[in-house]
Amino acid sequence: MDTDERRRAILEVARRDGSVGVTALAVELMVARETVRRDLRALEEHGLVRRTHGGAYPVESAGFETTLATRITRLVPQKSRIGAAAAELLGDAETVFIDEGFTPQLVAEALPRDRPLTVVTASLAVATVLADAEKVSVLLLGGRVRGSTMATVDHWATKMLADFVIDLAYVGANGISREYGLTTPDPAVGEVKAQAMRSARRRVFVGVHTKFGAVSFCRYAEVGDFEAIVTDAGLPSAEAQRYSLLGPQVIRV
């Protein structure tokens, strides 16, 4: 196996499993760990993976996106803390948009059930979480359902959103960077997110630290468009300070 073949194999494993470890790859590929580290550095330079301590995870792009089934297995404790902390920012909002994705779903689970609330979402999972809450009215946006995320997109969804004035939007992303803002692989998903941003008076980003610095295909918002960013303590405090200089309060939990 030559270098290019080995790096393609590493990327394939990363996309299949959601992450890779240096030691396991070295054993599987029968190469030195330093060779794997060198390969991961090269893949990171091409924007295909992000390295972590002892491994890497794939960066989502126009040609690759993890499924909801994969997302619900990774960094669950961190995502749960983010969801709970984000729900505490609800304030006096009466109408809320909750984005697709597992972390926004956990925000939905943490919302209070003892007060009237209208929730607008494109996510079938979010709608299911809140459907039996007596005081919560759920408006599910229509449109084409994407099987990978179980959420609706296209003009039906954006047209419905355009007719609403929403107090608070909880928005996720596949990548967030200070240079390129918030990005997602699919243009149809980006349009729904962009319309949610336009319709909302307040906006909160929710996402784990692995989203930071990653850049995907479609940009739909700037960092400064948000009043708050809620993430986990895996984001270094110095980096959190750099994001806060662009406008939002950065909350690490």
Backbone bond lengths (Angstrom), bond angles and torsions (degrees), N, CA, C in turn:
res aa  C-N    CA-C-N  psi(-1)  N-CA   C-N-CA  omega(-1)  CA-C   N-CA-C  phi
1 M - - - 1.462 - - 1.527 109.33 -
2 D 1.343 116.43 120.16 1.459 118.75 179.94 1.533 110.21 -82.44
3 T 1.332 116.09 179.79 1.467 120.54 -173.68 1.519 111.80 -60.61
4 D 1.327 118.03 -46.44 1.466 120.70 -178.49 1.525 111.17 -63.26
5 E 1.315 116.93 -42.52 1.464 120.55 179.16 1.522 110.93 -63.45
6 R 1.329 115.86 -40.84 1.457 120.03 -179.77 1.527 110.79 -64.56
7 R 1.318 116.81 -42.53 1.463 120.05 -179.38 1.524 111.56 -68.65
8 R 1.328 117.48 -35.45 1.464 120.11 174.78 1.530 110.05 -64.16
9 A 1.329 115.90 -39.27 1.467 119.96 179.06 1.527 111.04 -65.17
10 I 1.326 116.80 -41.20 1.467 120.97 178.40 1.528 109.99 -61.87
11 L 1.318 116.46 -44.85 1.462 120.38 -179.68 1.527 111.13 -64.15
12 E 1.326 116.32 -39.47 1.466 120.25 178.83 1.526 110.90 -62.53
13 V 1.324 117.04 -42.72 1.458 120.79 178.79 1.527 110.39 -65.69
14 A 1.330 116.97 -42.37 1.463 121.07 179.92 1.523 111.02 -60.01
15 R 1.318 116.53 -43.26 1.464 120.49 -179.02 1.526 111.81 -72.37
16 R 1.309 116.42 -32.26 1.467 119.96 179.05 1.519 111.73 -72.57
17 D 1.346 116.07 -43.75 1.462 120.79 -172.64 1.526 114.03 -98.63
18 G 1.333 117.19 -11.75 1.459 120.28 -179.02 1.510 114.27 91.46
19 S 1.337 117.27 -17.88 1.466 121.76 177.07 1.523 107.99 -168.63
20 V 1.331 115.25 166.10 1.464 121.07 176.92 1.515 109.04 -137.52
21 G 1.349 115.24 153.22 1.455 121.49 176.37 1.515 110.33 -114.85
22 V 1.314 116.26 142.89 1.462 121.03 -176.81 1.529 111.11 -60.57
23 T 1.321 117.00 -48.25 1.466 120.26 -176.11 1.524 111.32 -62.60
24 A 1.331 117.14 -46.54 1.462 120.74 -178.79 1.528 111.06 -63.57
25 L 1.325 116.93 -39.52 1.469 120.09 178.71 1.523 110.71 -65.99
26 A 1.318 116.78 -40.78 1.461 120.04 -179.68 1.525 110.61 -60.22
27 V 1.339 116.43 -41.03 1.461 120.36 178.73 1.525 110.49 -68.12
28 E 1.333 116.06 -46.72 1.466 120.36 -176.61 1.525 112.25 -64.42
29 L 1.332 116.26 -39.25 1.469 120.74 -176.13 1.531 112.56 -93.01
30 M 1.347 115.58 -6.41 1.470 121.72 179.09 1.520 112.14 58.47
31 V 1.343 114.34 48.76 1.467 121.39 176.71 1.524 108.13 -133.47
32 A 1.310 116.07 169.44 1.461 120.81 178.15 1.527 110.79 -71.76
33 R 1.329 115.89 151.27 1.462 119.66 178.61 1.526 111.80 -60.16
34 E 1.318 117.03 -34.57 1.461 119.43 178.12 1.523 110.87 -64.09
35 T 1.321 117.40 -33.70 1.467 120.71 176.20 1.525 109.99 -63.76
36 V 1.327 116.75 -42.97 1.465 120.54 178.06 1.530 110.23 -63.76
37 R 1.325 116.35 -43.20 1.469 118.96 178.88 1.529 110.68 -60.54
38 R 1.329 116.18 -40.06 1.463 120.34 177.91 1.522 110.89 -63.65
39 D 1.326 116.18 -40.72 1.467 120.21 178.10 1.530 110.82 -64.33
40 L 1.322 116.68 -41.77 1.461 119.86 -179.74 1.526 111.12 -66.16
41 R 1.319 116.78 -36.59 1.470 119.47 176.48 1.523 110.14 -62.44
42 A 1.319 116.42 -42.48 1.465 120.59 179.54 1.520 110.94 -64.86
43 L 1.319 117.32 -42.81 1.463 120.85 178.65 1.523 111.29 -65.09
44 E 1.323 116.51 -35.80 1.463 119.98 177.58 1.527 110.65 -67.60
45 E 1.323 116.93 -39.92 1.464 120.18 178.94 1.523 111.89 -62.04
46 H 1.334 116.48 -27.94 1.469 121.23 177.61 1.526 111.93 -89.97
47 G 1.326 117.25 5.92 1.452 120.82 176.28 1.509 114.84 73.69
48 L 1.342 117.51 22.31 1.463 121.12 -176.16 1.516 113.40 -98.04
49 V 1.331 117.53 -27.77 1.462 121.63 176.41 1.523 108.80 -138.57
50 R 1.341 114.12 163.46 1.456 121.18 169.64 1.515 106.94 -118.21
51 R 1.331 116.83 128.35 1.460 119.67 -179.17 1.532 111.27 -78.30
52 T 1.319 114.49 146.89 1.457 122.60 173.85 1.523 107.58 -127.64
53 H 1.315 116.72 177.34 1.466 119.81 176.05 1.522 109.05 -64.72
54 G 1.309 116.88 111.55 1.459 121.24 177.32 1.507 115.88 86.63
55 G 1.338 118.10 6.70 1.460 118.08 -179.19 1.512 112.70 179.14
56 A 1.333 116.02 -147.83 1.457 121.58 -179.03 1.523 108.99 -164.94
57 Y 1.328 116.06 164.33 1.461 121.42 173.09 1.529 107.90 -134.02
58 P 1.333 117.87 154.21 1.465 120.28 -175.23 1.523 112.41 -75.39
59 V 1.317 116.39 145.45 1.459 122.22 174.04 1.526 107.56 -90.54
60 E 1.323 116.19 130.36 1.461 119.84 -178.93 1.522 109.72 -76.65
61 S 1.324 115.40 141.11 1.457 121.44 -173.60 1.519 109.69 -142.66
62 A 1.337 116.47 -175.51 1.458 120.17 179.48 1.518 111.84 -59.44
63 G 1.307 116.88 -28.13 1.457 120.46 -177.14 1.514 114.53 -101.27
64 F 1.337 117.54 -1.24 1.466 119.93 -177.15 1.512 110.16 -151.29
65 E 1.329 115.46 133.73 1.459 121.48 177.03 1.527 108.38 -148.63
66 T 1.324 117.14 132.48 1.453 119.72 177.72 1.527 110.01 -71.00
67 T 1.323 116.72 153.55 1.455 122.00 179.49 1.520 110.41 -86.57
68 L 1.327 114.93 164.31 1.458 119.88 176.23 1.519 110.57 -61.52
69 A 1.333 116.68 -35.58 1.466 120.94 179.37 1.525 111.49 -60.78
70 T 1.337 116.85 -34.85 1.461 120.92 177.43 1.525 110.84 -73.40
71 R 1.322 116.21 -40.99 1.464 120.29 -175.27 1.523 113.07 -65.27
72 I 1.330 117.07 -30.31 1.464 118.72 -176.98 1.530 112.41 -76.79
73 T 1.342 116.93 -0.93 1.467 119.90 179.10 1.521 112.56 -107.00
74 R 1.333 118.49 -7.37 1.461 120.79 -172.91 1.528 111.55 -112.43
75 L 1.348 116.06 133.29 1.465 123.32 173.84 1.527 111.81 53.12
76 V 1.327 116.64 40.33 1.461 120.91 -175.43 1.529 112.64 -63.30
77 P 1.344 120.87 -44.36 1.474 118.65 178.54 1.529 112.67 -58.97
78 Q 1.339 116.46 -42.14 1.464 119.36 179.10 1.536 111.05 -63.83
79 K 1.318 116.10 -43.51 1.467 119.92 -179.56 1.527 111.01 -64.89
80 S 1.319 117.00 -35.98 1.466 120.15 178.31 1.526 110.88 -64.95
81 R 1.329 116.91 -42.19 1.467 119.69 177.78 1.527 110.87 -64.63
82 I 1.311 116.64 -39.70 1.468 120.53 178.21 1.521 110.13 -62.08
83 G 1.330 116.83 -45.64 1.457 120.57 -179.77 1.512 112.07 -58.96
84 A 1.325 116.84 -44.44 1.465 121.01 -179.45 1.530 111.47 -65.86
85 A 1.335 116.48 -42.99 1.468 120.13 -179.51 1.528 111.25 -67.17
86 A 1.326 116.77 -38.29 1.465 120.28 179.56 1.523 110.99 -66.47
87 A 1.328 117.32 -38.78 1.462 120.62 179.33 1.523 111.49 -62.04
88 E 1.332 117.14 -29.08 1.463 120.77 178.81 1.529 112.72 -69.16
89 L 1.334 116.91 -13.09 1.464 120.96 178.46 1.527 112.21 -88.00
90 L 1.319 117.29 5.30 1.464 121.67 -175.82 1.524 112.22 -56.95
91 G 1.334 117.17 -40.00 1.461 120.25 -179.63 1.512 111.04 61.51
92 D 1.356 115.79 -135.92 1.468 119.46 -178.85 1.521 112.10 -98.64
93 A 1.327 117.29 18.96 1.464 120.76 -179.75 1.524 110.48 -60.11
94 E 1.324 115.39 138.00 1.462 121.51 176.96 1.525 111.76 -109.42
95 T 1.328 116.21 -24.08 1.464 121.40 178.26 1.518 108.54 -124.34
96 V 1.336 116.80 131.77 1.458 121.98 -172.53 1.532 109.49 -134.33
97 F 1.318 116.42 136.82 1.464 121.70 168.89 1.521 107.64 -100.83
98 I 1.330 116.53 132.75 1.456 121.25 175.31 1.516 108.75 -121.94
99 D 1.293 116.03 123.31 1.461 124.06 -173.89 1.526 111.20 -71.58
100 E 1.324 115.66 168.98 1.458 121.38 171.57 1.527 109.79 -71.10
101 G 1.325 116.67 164.53 1.455 120.76 177.00 1.519 111.69 110.92
102 F 1.326 115.96 161.78 1.462 120.57 -174.55 1.525 112.68 -73.47
103 T 1.333 118.28 -41.20 1.465 119.25 179.31 1.530 111.46 -63.54
104 P 1.351 120.32 -46.23 1.466 118.76 173.30 1.532 112.81 -58.84
105 Q 1.320 117.30 -34.77 1.468 120.36 176.43 1.525 111.04 -59.89
106 L 1.335 115.95 -38.09 1.462 119.78 178.13 1.525 111.63 -71.38
107 V 1.330 117.53 -28.60 1.465 120.15 171.15 1.526 108.95 -61.46
108 A 1.332 116.18 -46.47 1.467 120.94 179.81 1.526 111.05 -57.66
109 E 1.323 116.48 -41.93 1.461 120.27 -179.65 1.523 112.18 -64.84
110 A 1.342 116.36 -27.38 1.466 120.65 -177.03 1.523 113.73 -91.11
111 L 1.323 118.31 -7.00 1.464 120.20 -179.19 1.523 110.64 -66.68
112 P 1.344 117.44 148.71 1.470 120.09 179.04 1.525 111.42 -66.11
113 R 1.318 115.68 145.27 1.465 121.24 178.93 1.526 112.02 -106.05
114 D 1.333 117.25 0.17 1.466 120.64 -172.68 1.518 113.23 -101.76
115 R 1.328 117.60 15.45 1.460 121.06 179.40 1.527 109.36 -142.57
116 P 1.320 118.27 151.19 1.466 120.10 179.06 1.524 110.74 -64.04
117 L 1.324 115.91 135.52 1.457 121.29 -178.11 1.525 108.50 -153.39
118 T 1.319 116.32 137.42 1.464 120.99 173.57 1.515 107.93 -110.09
119 V 1.325 115.97 123.75 1.457 121.68 -178.05 1.516 109.13 -114.59
120 V 1.328 115.90 126.38 1.459 123.31 175.78 1.520 107.85 -106.89
121 T 1.316 117.11 131.74 1.463 119.68 -178.49 1.516 111.11 -152.85
122 A 1.338 114.94 153.69 1.463 121.56 171.04 1.519 110.66 -97.04
123 S 1.310 117.42 -4.46 1.460 123.01 -172.27 1.527 111.82 -93.75
124 L 1.322 116.48 121.38 1.460 120.01 175.65 1.535 110.90 -63.83
125 A 1.331 116.40 -34.46 1.460 120.19 179.47 1.520 111.35 -65.64
126 V 1.333 117.15 -44.00 1.466 121.32 178.33 1.529 110.04 -62.95
127 A 1.332 116.57 -44.54 1.463 120.35 179.52 1.523 110.64 -59.85
128 T 1.317 117.41 -39.85 1.464 121.89 179.78 1.520 111.40 -65.73
129 V 1.327 116.55 -40.89 1.465 121.19 179.47 1.529 111.58 -59.18
130 L 1.337 116.55 -38.39 1.460 120.54 -172.51 1.522 114.19 -101.36
131 A 1.317 117.57 -5.02 1.462 120.90 -171.10 1.527 113.40 -60.15
132 D 1.334 118.21 -32.46 1.459 120.16 -176.55 1.523 113.22 -97.83
133 A 1.334 117.15 8.13 1.469 120.50 176.93 1.530 108.84 -78.90
134 E 1.320 116.71 116.87 1.457 121.82 -169.54 1.528 113.42 -59.15
135 K 1.332 117.49 -38.30 1.466 120.40 -175.52 1.522 113.54 -96.44
136 V 1.323 117.56 3.17 1.465 121.51 -179.39 1.522 109.75 -106.03
137 S 1.332 116.11 124.31 1.463 121.34 173.26 1.518 108.33 -96.02
138 V 1.316 116.82 128.21 1.468 121.49 -177.27 1.527 109.66 -110.17
139 L 1.321 116.63 125.47 1.466 122.96 174.28 1.519 107.83 -110.39
140 L 1.323 116.38 110.52 1.457 121.74 179.56 1.520 109.28 -92.53
141 L 1.331 115.81 121.69 1.463 120.50 -179.41 1.526 110.47 -67.42
142 G 1.309 116.04 138.74 1.461 120.59 179.13 1.512 111.78 -80.07
143 G 1.334 116.22 174.57 1.455 120.50 177.07 1.509 113.11 132.48
144 R 1.310 114.89 -169.84 1.461 121.84 178.51 1.518 109.68 -76.46
145 V 1.316 117.22 131.80 1.461 121.28 179.67 1.528 109.22 -89.82
146 R 1.316 115.91 123.86 1.459 121.15 174.24 1.526 108.80 -84.44
147 G 1.326 116.15 119.60 1.448 120.34 -175.71 1.512 113.91 -63.48
148 S 1.327 117.72 -29.58 1.463 120.47 -177.14 1.519 112.52 -70.58
149 T 1.334 117.13 -30.41 1.465 121.06 -176.74 1.522 113.35 -118.00
150 M 1.334 117.31 -8.67 1.469 122.19 -177.39 1.521 110.89 54.26
151 A 1.342 114.73 50.70 1.457 120.87 179.04 1.529 108.99 -141.92
152 T 1.333 115.26 155.33 1.463 120.42 -176.73 1.524 111.76 -92.76
153 V 1.329 114.91 151.00 1.467 122.00 179.02 1.533 109.27 -143.99
154 D 1.320 114.55 -176.10 1.468 124.94 176.88 1.534 111.52 82.38
155 H 1.344 115.79 -174.16 1.461 119.95 -164.64 1.521 113.39 -67.28
156 W 1.338 118.19 -25.42 1.462 118.94 177.14 1.535 109.72 -60.61
157 A 1.321 115.75 -45.07 1.462 120.91 -178.25 1.525 111.40 -67.53
158 T 1.331 116.71 -47.16 1.466 119.13 -176.73 1.521 111.70 -68.74
159 K 1.338 117.40 -34.48 1.469 119.85 179.02 1.526 110.79 -66.05
160 M 1.323 117.01 -42.86 1.463 119.33 176.45 1.524 110.93 -59.88
161 L 1.326 116.30 -46.18 1.462 120.52 -178.51 1.522 111.93 -61.83
162 A 1.325 116.23 -37.10 1.466 120.41 -176.66 1.523 112.04 -63.74
163 D 1.328 117.70 -21.39 1.461 121.67 -178.44 1.529 113.07 -88.84
164 F 1.334 117.18 -1.60 1.463 121.03 -176.93 1.526 111.56 -105.99
165 V 1.338 115.29 151.20 1.457 122.16 165.06 1.525 105.83 -113.55
166 I 1.325 116.88 112.95 1.458 122.55 -171.30 1.527 109.46 -107.23
167 D 1.314 116.07 133.53 1.470 120.06 -178.55 1.522 111.99 -66.99
168 L 1.333 117.44 -44.01 1.461 121.08 -172.89 1.524 110.17 -146.46
169 A 1.325 116.46 131.52 1.464 121.85 176.51 1.521 109.72 -114.77
170 Y 1.327 115.19 127.02 1.461 121.93 170.24 1.520 107.49 -97.23
171 V 1.319 116.37 114.37 1.466 121.49 -171.07 1.523 110.26 -121.28
172 G 1.324 115.89 137.93 1.453 121.74 174.70 1.517 110.97 -107.75
173 A 1.330 116.57 -177.32 1.462 121.74 -179.82 1.519 109.28 -160.41
174 N 1.305 115.65 159.74 1.460 120.33 171.18 1.523 110.75 -85.33
175 G 1.331 115.95 -24.19 1.455 120.92 176.66 1.511 110.63 -153.95
176 I 1.331 116.10 148.29 1.463 121.53 174.48 1.521 107.77 -139.15
177 S 1.323 115.69 128.58 1.463 119.91 178.38 1.518 109.34 -141.00
178 R 1.322 115.58 154.37 1.459 119.31 179.86 1.522 111.49 -67.11
179 E 1.303 117.14 -29.84 1.468 120.64 -177.95 1.527 112.55 -82.30
180 Y 1.325 117.01 -44.21 1.467 120.54 -172.46 1.520 114.23 -106.71
181 G 1.321 118.66 -3.65 1.446 120.51 179.46 1.514 112.30 75.78
182 L 1.335 116.03 -145.48 1.456 122.04 -177.10 1.519 109.98 -98.96
183 T 1.328 115.58 134.36 1.462 120.16 -174.53 1.524 111.10 -135.48
184 T 1.332 114.99 159.73 1.461 123.12 178.94 1.521 108.08 -148.44
185 P 1.329 119.28 153.11 1.472 119.77 -174.90 1.520 114.88 -71.20
186 D 1.337 118.78 -31.97 1.458 122.13 -168.64 1.532 111.49 -104.58
187 P 1.338 118.78 125.76 1.469 120.61 -179.69 1.529 113.31 -58.99
188 A 1.331 117.40 -35.94 1.464 120.07 -179.38 1.524 110.70 -65.99
189 V 1.320 117.22 -39.36 1.466 121.52 176.38 1.523 110.04 -66.33
190 G 1.336 115.95 -41.76 1.453 120.41 179.18 1.519 112.43 -59.57
191 E 1.337 117.18 -36.62 1.464 120.55 179.05 1.524 111.76 -65.66
192 V 1.322 117.01 -40.53 1.469 119.80 177.97 1.526 110.36 -64.28
193 K 1.313 116.39 -45.38 1.462 120.43 179.35 1.529 111.00 -62.85
194 A 1.330 116.82 -42.79 1.466 120.46 -179.64 1.523 111.06 -62.96
195 Q 1.334 116.45 -39.74 1.470 118.98 178.59 1.515 111.17 -68.30
196 A 1.319 117.22 -36.88 1.465 119.77 175.55 1.531 110.31 -61.01
197 M 1.324 116.41 -40.35 1.459 120.28 177.99 1.533 110.68 -61.75
198 R 1.327 116.75 -41.53 1.464 120.74 -178.94 1.525 111.83 -69.36
199 S 1.320 117.11 -33.43 1.462 121.36 -174.73 1.522 113.05 -82.45
200 A 1.322 117.75 -16.95 1.464 121.06 -172.39 1.523 112.35 -96.66
201 R 1.327 115.17 141.76 1.469 120.61 174.80 1.522 111.47 -78.96
202 R 1.354 116.11 -36.56 1.459 121.98 178.05 1.525 108.20 -124.63
203 R 1.345 116.07 148.89 1.463 120.03 -176.53 1.527 109.04 -139.49
204 V 1.329 114.92 133.36 1.464 121.77 178.64 1.525 107.85 -126.89
205 F 1.329 115.81 128.81 1.458 120.19 174.49 1.517 109.56 -91.40
206 V 1.334 116.27 135.29 1.468 121.18 176.20 1.526 108.49 -124.76
207 G 1.329 116.69 128.34 1.457 119.58 179.90 1.521 112.01 -178.37
208 V 1.320 115.47 148.43 1.466 120.81 179.84 1.526 110.90 -72.39
209 H 1.333 115.42 165.38 1.465 121.04 -173.86 1.532 112.71 -62.47
210 T 1.336 117.43 -24.35 1.469 119.14 -178.55 1.516 112.53 -68.33
211 K 1.329 118.34 -14.59 1.474 121.55 177.60 1.534 111.56 -74.19
212 F 1.331 116.59 -23.36 1.464 120.45 -170.65 1.524 111.03 -77.55
213 G 1.321 114.60 131.44 1.454 121.04 -177.32 1.511 113.40 88.90
214 A 1.333 117.31 -14.66 1.467 120.96 177.80 1.529 109.27 -80.42
215 V 1.321 116.17 143.64 1.463 122.02 -179.73 1.512 108.87 -129.55
216 S 1.322 116.30 125.02 1.450 121.57 178.18 1.529 109.30 -106.76
217 F 1.325 117.43 -160.36 1.467 122.30 -166.36 1.533 113.85 -83.96
218 C 1.332 117.43 -45.21 1.470 121.23 -170.55 1.525 111.23 -111.66
219 R 1.318 115.43 121.02 1.464 119.95 179.33 1.524 109.50 -91.61
220 Y 1.334 117.05 133.40 1.466 119.46 -177.98 1.524 113.52 -130.90
221 A 1.331 119.44 -4.81 1.464 120.95 179.51 1.514 109.56 -161.17
222 E 1.322 115.48 159.64 1.453 122.41 173.51 1.528 109.28 -103.44
223 V 1.308 116.62 156.22 1.462 120.83 179.39 1.525 110.65 -58.19
224 G 1.329 116.97 -39.12 1.455 121.39 -177.93 1.515 114.78 -69.57
225 D 1.342 118.34 -6.74 1.463 121.36 178.26 1.526 112.37 -76.21
226 F 1.338 117.83 -9.36 1.456 121.78 -173.08 1.526 111.49 -106.18
227 E 1.329 115.13 144.45 1.467 118.46 173.53 1.513 111.12 -81.15
228 A 1.336 116.51 -25.81 1.465 119.94 -178.19 1.519 110.78 -150.73
229 I 1.317 114.89 149.32 1.461 123.97 170.85 1.520 106.43 -119.85
230 V 1.323 117.06 125.00 1.462 120.79 178.64 1.526 108.03 -114.25
231 T 1.321 116.21 118.94 1.455 121.68 -178.24 1.531 108.80 -141.20
232 D 1.319 116.65 -172.36 1.462 119.46 -179.43 1.529 110.45 -102.54
233 A 1.325 115.10 173.44 1.463 120.63 -175.34 1.515 112.90 -72.07
234 G 1.323 117.56 -3.75 1.459 120.27 174.50 1.514 112.96 -67.07
235 L 1.325 117.44 -19.59 1.466 120.91 173.62 1.520 107.73 -78.53
236 P 1.343 118.30 119.28 1.470 119.91 -178.45 1.524 112.12 -57.38
237 S 1.323 116.32 145.55 1.467 120.60 -177.26 1.526 111.46 -60.74
238 A 1.327 117.26 -35.51 1.470 119.91 179.28 1.524 110.51 -64.75
239 E 1.340 116.72 -39.08 1.466 119.94 178.83 1.524 110.33 -70.67
240 A 1.323 117.01 -38.09 1.459 120.27 176.33 1.525 110.59 -59.75
241 Q 1.330 117.02 -39.43 1.459 121.09 178.10 1.525 111.06 -63.13
242 R 1.325 117.23 -38.97 1.473 120.38 178.77 1.528 110.98 -63.10
243 Y 1.326 117.17 -39.68 1.467 119.93 177.69 1.519 111.00 -69.22
244 S 1.328 117.42 -36.69 1.462 120.00 -179.05 1.523 111.70 -65.76
245 L 1.321 116.80 -27.70 1.465 120.14 178.19 1.529 111.98 -65.78
246 L 1.318 116.95 -17.68 1.469 121.58 177.74 1.527 111.93 -85.99
247 G 1.343 118.18 -4.46 1.464 120.17 174.30 1.509 116.81 134.06
248 P 1.329 119.97 -47.85 1.466 119.18 -173.89 1.527 113.56 -76.97
249 Q 1.313 115.25 153.53 1.468 121.03 166.88 1.527 107.15 -73.45
250 V 1.324 117.51 131.64 1.456 121.67 179.01 1.523 108.52 -105.64
251 I 1.329 115.69 118.78 1.456 122.10 -178.62 1.506 108.68 -110.81
252 R 1.339 116.71 120.28 1.471 122.66 179.52 1.521 108.87 -109.27
253 V 1.323 116.47 125.21 1.469 120.10 -176.13 1.523 111.20 -124.75
